[in-house]
Amino acid sequence: MKKRLLATVLAGAMVLSMAACGSSNANKTESAAASETANASTEAGAESGETQAAAQEGNASSELNIYMWQQYISDDLIKNFETENNCKVNLSYMSDNADAINKLTAGGGDEYDLIMTCDAYMKSLIAGGYVEELNLDNIPNSSNINDTYWVSKGYCVPYLMNYIYVVYDSETCPVEIHSYNDLLQSGLKISTIDGARNLFPIALVALGYDPNSTNESEIAEAYEWLQKFNENVVAYGNAEQNLTNGTANVAVTYDGNASWAMKEKNTIKVADFTSDPIQLGIDLFVMPKGAKHVDLAEKFLNYICTAEVMAKNLEEFPYSCPNDAAVAAASDDYKNDPARDFSYKENVFFQEDVGDALTIYNDYYQKLKVGE
């Protein structure tokens, strides 16, 4: 009963929250079309209640089923893995984080071997028993990952990271932006990413509170701050595109999207905050409970942790990366990207699992979106 309740809380709350590391990736350019689903075959075999060891026994597979964000991994990476392992990778795509949570809490191992989710939900997913513990001895290249960015080590493998930036067009933005409170100034036209757990932390920091607060009165005060912020918002979604086409003069978006925008228009800059921290979310792979093709899933996780493989992937998807060896092996273009060349990025906070308080965030966020 407790597990069923946790699943309900997780799935229901996720519908509106879309944490930074989740909504960040719906095609990674937020104007992309709704997700399409590739063939996702499910092989008969181990029952959903099996342990990982039982699932692995006798299930060396020629197919791997992955559920993740669309346009977020190199086609060449997938093709090379298929060639090296004489297998077929079936990618299916989600439209938001709620999809992934629903899959995980509804017995995702029946369909998928790996599912992408976000660091902000790992605590609840582990507590609910929805993800398998990984055998990292079978994923030796995971040692390339910086432990600083590896939450819930042993249950996930980090993939890419998303800093949430404030970026602006230096030609059209009428004010200097050095803090979140500057976003309340008149004359701004802001296009922003969506999601309660993307925007409430900004408001909480602006008010001097813990960005992962579970205090309802603080969340309520953050809601009032966001009402003022909302007066300057011209669009939710497509943040970087609205900035480059002139619809907005400020965007709240992810570092990879900022990178693309800055290459598109050289007057776009990242706001250099003097003291306010920026938030960081991590996209990661988990193995759903009862996953059937453990052997191939481990090989895939080990493959994407290979320095040269991930470095090549970064050329196509220039997001911040938790794999230190891959960053060292990456191209000079990636290393010198101005969207990553900011020392203040050391002043960050992680999105944390706020538990039951997520429903409070979502209640206020729904009110914000309908203009109450």
C-alpha positions as CSV (number, residue, x, y, z in Angstrom):
1,M,0.0,0.0,0.0
2,K,2.8,2.4,0.9
3,K,4.6,1.7,-2.4
4,R,1.4,2.3,-4.3
5,L,0.9,5.6,-2.5
6,L,4.4,6.7,-3.3
7,A,3.9,5.8,-7.0
8,T,0.7,8.0,-7.0
9,V,2.5,10.9,-5.3
10,L,5.5,10.7,-7.7
11,A,3.5,10.3,-10.9
12,G,0.8,12.9,-10.0
13,A,3.2,15.5,-8.8
14,M,5.5,15.0,-11.8
15,V,2.8,16.0,-14.3
16,L,3.2,19.7,-13.4
17,S,6.8,19.9,-12.1
18,M,9.1,18.8,-14.9
19,A,12.3,19.3,-13.0
20,A,15.2,21.1,-14.7
21,C,17.0,18.0,-15.7
22,G,13.8,16.7,-17.2
23,S,12.0,19.3,-19.2
24,S,15.4,20.5,-20.2
25,N,15.6,17.7,-22.7
26,A,12.4,17.5,-24.6
27,N,14.3,17.7,-27.9
28,K,16.6,20.0,-26.1
29,T,15.3,22.8,-28.3
30,E,12.0,23.3,-26.7
31,S,10.1,24.1,-29.9
32,A,10.6,20.6,-31.2
33,A,7.6,18.5,-32.1
34,A,5.9,16.2,-29.6
35,S,7.8,13.0,-29.0
36,E,7.6,10.2,-31.4
37,T,8.0,6.6,-30.3
38,A,10.4,4.2,-32.0
39,N,9.8,0.5,-32.0
40,A,10.2,-0.7,-28.4
41,S,10.1,-4.5,-28.4
42,T,9.7,-6.4,-25.2
43,E,11.1,-9.9,-25.0
44,A,9.5,-12.7,-23.0
45,G,11.5,-14.0,-20.2
46,A,12.1,-13.0,-16.6
47,E,9.0,-12.0,-14.7
48,S,8.7,-8.4,-13.3
49,G,9.3,-9.6,-9.8
50,E,12.7,-11.2,-10.5
51,T,15.8,-9.9,-8.9
52,Q,18.5,-8.4,-11.1
53,A,20.6,-11.5,-10.9
54,A,17.7,-13.7,-11.9
55,A,16.9,-11.4,-14.8
56,Q,20.5,-11.5,-16.0
57,E,20.8,-15.3,-16.0
58,G,20.2,-16.7,-19.4
59,N,19.2,-13.3,-20.9
60,A,22.2,-12.3,-22.9
61,S,20.3,-10.2,-25.5
62,S,20.6,-8.9,-29.0
63,E,18.1,-6.1,-28.3
64,L,18.2,-3.2,-25.9
65,N,15.2,-1.0,-25.1
66,I,15.8,2.5,-23.9
67,Y,13.3,5.2,-22.9
68,M,14.7,8.8,-22.9
69,W,14.5,12.3,-24.3
70,Q,14.3,12.7,-28.1
71,Q,17.3,14.3,-30.0
72,Y,19.6,13.9,-27.0
73,I,22.0,11.3,-28.1
74,S,24.1,10.9,-31.2
75,D,22.8,8.6,-33.9
76,D,26.4,7.6,-34.6
77,L,26.9,6.6,-31.0
78,I,23.9,4.3,-31.2
79,K,24.9,2.8,-34.5
80,N,28.5,2.2,-33.4
81,F,27.3,0.5,-30.2
82,E,25.0,-1.7,-32.3
83,T,27.9,-2.7,-34.6
84,E,30.3,-3.4,-31.8
85,N,27.8,-5.6,-29.9
86,N,25.9,-7.1,-32.8
87,C,22.6,-5.9,-31.3
88,K,19.7,-3.6,-32.0
89,V,18.9,-0.6,-29.8
90,N,15.3,0.4,-29.7
91,L,14.8,4.0,-28.6
92,S,11.5,5.3,-27.4
93,Y,10.9,8.9,-26.4
94,M,9.1,10.7,-23.7
95,S,7.5,14.2,-23.8
96,D,8.2,15.1,-20.2
97,N,9.5,13.7,-16.9
98,A,6.0,12.5,-15.9
99,D,6.3,9.9,-18.7
100,A,9.5,8.5,-17.3
101,I,8.1,8.4,-13.7
102,N,4.9,6.7,-14.9
103,K,7.0,4.0,-16.7
104,L,9.2,3.4,-13.6
105,T,6.4,3.2,-11.1
106,A,4.2,1.0,-13.3
107,G,6.8,-1.8,-13.8
108,G,9.1,-0.3,-16.4
109,G,11.3,-3.4,-16.5
110,D,8.5,-5.1,-18.5
111,E,9.2,-2.8,-21.4
112,Y,12.6,-1.2,-21.0
113,D,16.1,-1.9,-19.9
114,L,17.2,1.7,-19.3
115,I,15.1,4.7,-18.5
116,M,16.3,8.3,-18.3
117,T,15.2,10.4,-15.4
118,C,16.5,13.2,-13.1
119,D,18.6,13.4,-10.0
120,A,15.8,15.3,-8.2
121,Y,13.7,12.1,-8.0
122,M,16.2,9.4,-7.2
123,K,15.6,9.4,-3.5
124,S,11.9,8.6,-3.9
125,L,12.5,6.1,-6.7
126,I,15.0,4.2,-4.6
127,A,12.7,4.3,-1.6
128,G,9.9,2.9,-3.6
129,G,12.0,0.1,-5.0
130,Y,11.4,1.1,-8.6
131,V,15.1,0.9,-9.8
132,E,17.6,-1.8,-9.7
133,E,20.9,-1.5,-7.9
134,L,23.7,-1.5,-10.5
135,N,26.8,-3.6,-10.5
136,L,29.4,-1.0,-11.2
137,D,32.1,-3.6,-11.5
138,N,30.5,-4.3,-14.9
139,I,30.5,-0.6,-15.8
140,P,34.2,0.2,-15.2
141,N,34.2,3.3,-17.4
142,S,31.8,4.9,-14.9
143,S,34.9,5.8,-12.9
144,N,35.3,8.7,-15.4
145,I,32.3,10.3,-13.8
146,N,33.0,13.1,-11.2
147,D,31.5,12.0,-7.9
148,T,30.3,15.5,-7.3
149,Y,27.6,15.0,-9.8
150,W,26.8,11.4,-9.0
151,V,23.8,11.3,-6.7
152,S,22.5,7.9,-5.5
153,K,25.7,6.2,-6.8
154,G,25.0,2.6,-7.4
155,Y,21.5,3.1,-8.7
156,C,22.2,5.4,-11.7
157,V,24.7,6.5,-14.2
158,P,24.8,10.3,-15.0
159,Y,24.6,11.2,-18.6
160,L,24.6,15.0,-19.2
161,M,23.9,18.1,-17.0
162,N,21.8,21.2,-17.3
163,Y,22.7,24.5,-15.7
164,I,19.8,26.9,-15.8
165,Y,21.0,30.3,-17.1
166,V,19.6,33.7,-17.5
167,V,20.7,34.9,-20.9
168,Y,19.9,38.2,-22.6
169,D,20.3,40.1,-25.8
170,S,22.8,42.9,-25.1
171,E,21.3,45.0,-27.9
172,T,17.7,44.9,-26.8
173,C,17.7,44.3,-23.0
174,P,17.1,47.6,-21.3
175,V,18.7,46.7,-17.9
176,E,21.8,45.1,-16.5
177,I,21.0,41.7,-15.0
178,H,23.2,40.6,-12.1
179,S,20.7,38.8,-9.9
180,Y,17.3,37.0,-10.0
181,N,15.6,40.1,-8.5
182,D,16.7,42.1,-11.6
183,L,14.2,39.9,-13.6
184,L,11.4,41.9,-11.9
185,Q,12.5,45.2,-13.5
186,S,10.2,46.8,-16.0
187,G,11.0,46.7,-19.7
188,L,12.0,43.1,-19.8
189,K,10.4,40.6,-22.1
190,I,11.2,37.2,-20.7
191,S,10.9,33.8,-22.4
192,T,11.3,31.0,-19.9
193,I,11.5,27.3,-19.5
194,D,8.5,25.7,-17.9
195,G,8.1,23.7,-14.6
196,A,7.5,24.4,-11.0
197,R,10.9,22.9,-9.9
198,N,12.7,25.1,-12.5
199,L,11.2,28.4,-11.5
200,F,10.4,28.2,-7.8
201,P,14.1,27.7,-6.8
202,I,14.9,31.0,-8.6
203,A,12.2,32.8,-6.5
204,L,13.4,31.1,-3.3
205,V,17.0,32.2,-3.9
206,A,15.9,35.7,-4.7
207,L,14.1,35.8,-1.4
208,G,17.1,34.4,0.5
209,Y,15.6,31.0,1.2
210,D,16.7,27.4,0.6
211,P,16.0,26.7,-3.1
212,N,14.8,23.3,-2.1
213,S,12.6,24.5,0.7
214,T,9.8,22.3,2.0
215,N,8.4,25.2,4.1
216,E,4.9,26.0,2.8
217,S,5.0,29.7,3.9
218,E,8.3,30.2,2.0
219,I,6.9,28.5,-1.1
220,A,3.8,30.7,-0.8
221,E,6.1,33.8,-0.7
222,A,8.0,32.5,-3.7
223,Y,4.7,32.2,-5.5
224,E,4.1,35.9,-4.9
225,W,7.6,36.7,-6.3
226,L,6.8,34.6,-9.4
227,Q,3.5,36.5,-9.9
228,K,5.7,39.7,-10.3
229,F,8.1,37.8,-12.5
230,N,5.2,36.6,-14.6
231,E,4.3,40.1,-15.5
232,N,7.5,40.2,-17.6
233,V,7.0,36.8,-19.2
234,V,6.0,36.8,-22.9
235,A,6.3,33.1,-23.4
236,Y,6.8,29.8,-21.6
237,G,8.8,27.3,-23.7
238,N,11.0,27.9,-26.8
239,A,13.1,30.2,-24.6
240,E,16.2,30.4,-26.7
241,Q,14.3,30.6,-30.0
242,N,12.2,33.5,-28.7
243,L,15.4,35.3,-27.7
244,T,17.1,34.8,-31.1
245,N,14.0,35.9,-33.1
246,G,13.4,39.0,-31.0
247,T,10.2,38.0,-29.3
248,A,12.1,38.2,-26.0
249,N,15.1,40.2,-24.7
250,V,15.8,37.8,-21.8
251,A,15.6,34.0,-21.6
252,V,15.7,31.6,-18.7
253,T,17.0,28.4,-20.3
254,Y,19.6,25.6,-20.2
255,D,23.3,25.9,-20.9
256,G,23.2,23.7,-24.0
257,N,20.3,25.8,-25.4
258,A,22.2,29.0,-24.5
259,S,25.2,27.7,-26.4
260,W,23.1,27.3,-29.5
261,A,21.5,30.7,-29.1
262,M,24.9,32.4,-28.6
263,K,26.2,30.8,-31.8
264,E,23.1,32.0,-33.6
265,K,23.3,35.6,-32.5
266,N,26.5,37.1,-31.1
267,T,24.8,39.8,-29.1
268,I,23.4,37.1,-26.7
269,K,25.2,36.9,-23.4
270,V,25.0,35.0,-20.2
271,A,24.1,37.1,-17.2
272,D,27.0,37.1,-14.8
273,F,25.5,37.0,-11.3
274,T,27.4,38.6,-8.5
275,S,26.2,36.3,-5.7
276,D,23.0,34.4,-6.6
277,P,23.7,30.7,-7.3
278,I,22.5,28.9,-10.4
279,Q,20.7,25.6,-10.4
280,L,22.1,22.4,-11.8
281,G,20.1,19.3,-12.8
282,I,21.5,16.0,-13.9
283,D,20.0,13.6,-16.5
284,L,20.8,10.0,-15.7
285,F,20.0,6.5,-16.7
286,V,18.5,4.0,-14.3
287,M,17.7,0.3,-14.8
288,P,14.0,-0.2,-14.0
289,K,13.0,-3.0,-11.6
290,G,12.8,-6.3,-13.4
291,A,14.8,-5.1,-16.4
292,K,15.3,-8.2,-18.7
293,H,18.5,-7.4,-20.6
294,V,20.9,-6.4,-17.9
295,D,24.0,-7.6,-19.6
296,L,23.5,-5.4,-22.7
297,A,22.3,-2.5,-20.5
298,E,25.5,-2.6,-18.5
299,K,27.5,-2.7,-21.8
300,F,25.7,0.3,-23.0
301,L,26.2,2.3,-19.8
302,N,29.9,1.4,-19.9
303,Y,30.1,2.5,-23.6
304,I,28.6,5.9,-23.1
305,C,31.0,6.5,-20.2
306,T,34.0,5.9,-22.5
307,A,35.8,9.2,-22.8
308,E,36.2,9.3,-26.6
309,V,32.6,8.2,-27.1
310,M,31.1,10.8,-24.9
311,A,33.5,13.5,-26.2
312,K,32.1,12.9,-29.7
313,N,28.6,13.0,-28.4
314,L,29.3,16.4,-26.9
315,E,30.0,17.8,-30.3
316,E,26.4,17.3,-31.3
317,F,24.9,18.0,-27.8
318,P,27.0,20.7,-26.2
319,Y,25.7,20.4,-22.6
320,S,27.8,20.3,-19.5
321,C,29.1,16.8,-18.8
322,P,29.8,15.0,-15.5
323,N,32.3,12.8,-17.3
324,D,35.7,14.4,-16.6
325,A,37.6,12.2,-19.0
326,A,35.2,13.0,-21.8
327,V,35.5,16.7,-21.1
328,A,39.3,16.4,-21.3
329,A,39.0,14.6,-24.6
330,A,36.4,17.0,-26.0
331,S,37.1,19.4,-28.9
332,D,38.5,22.8,-28.3
333,D,35.2,24.2,-29.6
334,Y,33.4,22.5,-26.8
335,K,35.9,23.5,-24.1
336,N,36.0,27.1,-25.2
337,D,32.2,27.5,-25.6
338,P,31.3,30.8,-23.8
339,A,28.2,29.1,-22.5
340,R,30.5,27.0,-20.3
341,D,33.3,29.5,-19.6
342,F,32.0,31.1,-16.3
343,S,33.7,30.7,-13.0
344,Y,30.5,31.6,-11.2
345,K,29.2,28.2,-12.3
346,E,31.0,26.9,-9.2
347,N,28.3,28.7,-7.2
348,V,25.5,26.2,-7.9
349,F,22.8,24.3,-6.1
350,F,21.4,20.9,-7.0
351,Q,17.7,20.2,-7.3
352,E,16.9,17.9,-4.4
353,D,14.0,15.5,-3.9
354,V,11.5,17.6,-1.8
355,G,9.2,14.6,-1.2
356,D,5.6,15.4,-0.4
357,A,6.3,19.1,-0.7
358,L,6.3,18.6,-4.4
359,T,2.5,18.7,-4.4
360,I,2.6,22.1,-2.7
361,Y,4.9,23.5,-5.4
362,N,2.6,22.1,-8.1
363,D,-0.5,23.5,-6.5
364,Y,1.0,27.0,-6.5
365,Y,2.5,26.6,-10.0
366,Q,-0.9,25.7,-11.4
367,K,-2.3,28.9,-9.9
368,L,0.6,30.8,-11.4
369,K,0.0,29.4,-14.9
370,V,-3.7,30.3,-14.8
371,G,-3.1,33.7,-13.5
372,E,-4.6,33.5,-10.1
